[in-house]
């Protein structure tokens, strides 16, 4: 079992910060987080594309490559949307072609999220099951986090969620991710039924210790940190427009930030 797999301990969840550029990834690593993810919303926003619309493949691959060069020792996982394709064989080739290390043809990431919806609509569970099976056959060491979008798309059906979970687990997934603003009792029922570590989103209602008590093994920030940063920027701009001095307390200096924006390793 590799180091990324070992981070997933039910009841002792690690927090996975999701980056949108090299600087944010570096800062999250410097804050002591052993693994960094990517946010598909932040990536999509950076290129003017819709999230989860199969438009972010090149930008995600570029971000992963740059983050790997900047953080060669950090564990990386990325949002791979629905695999950017329908055919499992094609998805494997897309994964290999976009996220391979240039030096040795291994993957530049330790894990991926791959979801069972595209363009806001759920796909049949056998679609993701086939992709998961093909990916694990090709990359057995890759942590494949199967994302179940029942709650994310508003179809809050626990029975369907558990059935999809069983299919993806049987197909070789390493983890299950059920995003959404889930009640603790729903998380507990998923965890109790799941043979794999369960990933949830950071919650506006529950703390890390509460999510730990429900059995979560990983807490992803998703797009939260990106949205928080942009919201803070808008608030700062409103202050300037309102004839108030620029607020720079607790803001990184230009030099400190610029030092972290290069893709070259600082080690």
N, C-alpha and C positions, 0 to 999 in steps of 0.2 A: 504494500500500500504506500503511495507516494505522499509527500508532505502536504499537498493540498487536500487529499482525501482525509488525512489525519486531523485537519482542522475541524471537521464536521463531527461534533460530539453532541448528541441529543441531550438537551437540558443544560448545555454549556455553550450557547451559541456565540460564534464570533461575528463581529460586525464587518460587513464587506462594503467599503466605500467605493462608489462608482465614479470614475473619472471621465472627463470629456476632452482633456488635452494632457500634454506631458507635464505641465506645471502642476495641475491639480493632482495628477497621479504621484508626482514626486512629493508634494506636500502631504498627501495622505500616508505615503510610506514613511516619511520623516516623523509623522505623528505616532508611529509605532504599529501600524496595521500590517500584518504579515502578508496579506493578499489584497489585490486591487482588482476591481471590475471595471466595466465600461457602462455608460448609460446610453442606450440607443436614442433617447430623446435628445440628449445633449449633442450627440454626433449628428443626428438628423438636423437639428436646429442650426448647427454650424455650416451646413451645406444648403440650407433652405429647402429641405425635403420633409415629407410627412414621416412621422415615426411609424415603424412596423409596416412599411409599405414596400419592402425589398429595394429601397433606394440607397441604403447606407453601406453596402458591401465594401466598396473601394475605400470609403472614409474610415470604416471600422478597421479594415486591414492596415491602412496607413497609421492609424492611431496605435494599434497593437504593435506594429513594427517599431514605431518611435518609442513607445513605452518600454518595449523589451530592450532596446539599446540604452535607454536612460536608466532602466532599473533591472539590470541583468540578473540580480539575485532575488528579486521579488516575485512571489507567486502571482500569476495573472490569469484572470478569466474574463470572458467577453460575452456580450449579448450577441448571439448569432441569429437573432430573429427566428424565422421558421425554417432556417437553412437556405433561404434565398432560392428555393426551388421545390418542385413537387416530387421528383423522382429520387429515391434514396441513393442510387448510384451517382447521380449527378450532384447531389448534396455533398457526398463524400469528396468528389473531385473539386467542388467549389471550396470546401473547407481546406483541402490540401493545397489548392492553388493560391488561396488568399492568405492563409495564416501560417505557411511554412517558414521556418528559419532559412535564410539564404545560405547559411554556412553548411548545414548538415541535413536539410530537408525534414527535420523534426518540426513539430508544431511550436509556434512561438508562445502558445498559451498552455496553461495547465488544466483549464476547464472551459466549458462553454455553457451558456443557457440556450436551449432551443425550445420553441414554443409551439403550441398546437392551435394557434390562430394566425391569421394574416389579414391585413386590411380591416381589422376590427371584427372579424367573423371567425367563429370556431370551425375547425376542420374536423372531419371524422377521426376518432382516436387511432384507427389503424394507420393513418397517414404519418403521424409522428412516431408511432411504434416502429414502423418500417425504417424511418430515418435513424432512430436511435440504434436499432439493431445494426444497420449498415455502418454507422459511425464507430460503434464499439468493436465491430469486426475489424475495421481498418486501423483504429487507434485505441487499443485496449487500455492504455494507461491514462487516456484523457478522461477527466471527470465530466460526465455528461449530466447536466442538471435539466431534467425534463420539466418544462414550465406548463402548468395546466391553467388555462385562461377562462375557466368557467365563471369564476367570480369577477375576474378582470373585465369581461365582456358583459357583465350584468346578468348572466344566467346562473344565479346563485343556487345551484343544484348540488347538494352534497353527494347524493347517490351517483350522479354522473362523474363528479370529481373523483370519488373513490374507485369507480370502474376504470377511469382513465389512468389513475395512479397504478392500479394493478397491471394494466396492459403495458405501461411504460417500464415498470419494475421488471416484468417478465421479459421485456425486450433488452434488458441489460443496462438501464439507466443507473447512475450512481447516486442521484439525489432527485428529490421532487420539490418543485417550487410552485406555490399557489399564491400568486400576488392578489392583492385586494385588501380592503379594510375588514379583516376577518375578526369575528368574535373569538374570544379565548376558547369557548367550548367547541367551536368549529375546528380550531387548530388542534385541540386535544383529540378530537375524533379522527382527524386526519393522521396525526402522529400515531395514535393507537393502532390504526389499521395499516400503517405504512411500514414495510420492511427496510426502508431506506431513510437516510437523514432528510429532514424537512426544512425547507428554506421559506421564510416569510419576509414581507416587506417591513421596514421600520414603520412603526404605528404612531398615529397621532393620539392614540388612546392608551397604549400600553408601553411600559418600560421594558428594557432588556431583561430585567429579572422576572417580570411577569411573562414575557414570551419564553424565557427559559423554563419557567414553571409549567408552561404548556407543552414543553418538549421540543421546542425549535432547536435546530442545530446551526442555523445560519440566519443572520438578519441582513438583508440587502437594503442599501439606501436607494437603489433605483435612481430616478431622476431628481430625488429630493435635494441633494447637495447642489446640483446645477440650478434648480429653481430657486433655492435659497440665495445663491450667489447673485443671480440676476435680479431677484427681488430686492436685495440689499443695494445693488447698483441703482435701481430705479428710485429707491428711497433717498439715496445720496444725491441723485440728480434733482429730485424734488426740493431738497434742502437748498441747493445752489440756486435753483430757479426762484425759491422763496426768499432770496437775499440773505441767506445764512452762510457763514464761513464753511469751507469744506471740512467734513469730519474725517480725520485721519487716525484717530485713536484705534488701536488694535488692527490697523490696516498694514499689510506688508509694504515695505518700501519698494520703490521702483527697482533698486539694485537687487534686493533680496528676491523679488519675483522674477526678474530677468535672468538671474543665475539659475533658476529652476526651469526655464522654458526651453532649454536646448535638449535635443534628443541624445546627446553624447553622455555616456556614463560619467557620473561624478566620482566613482570609486577608483 
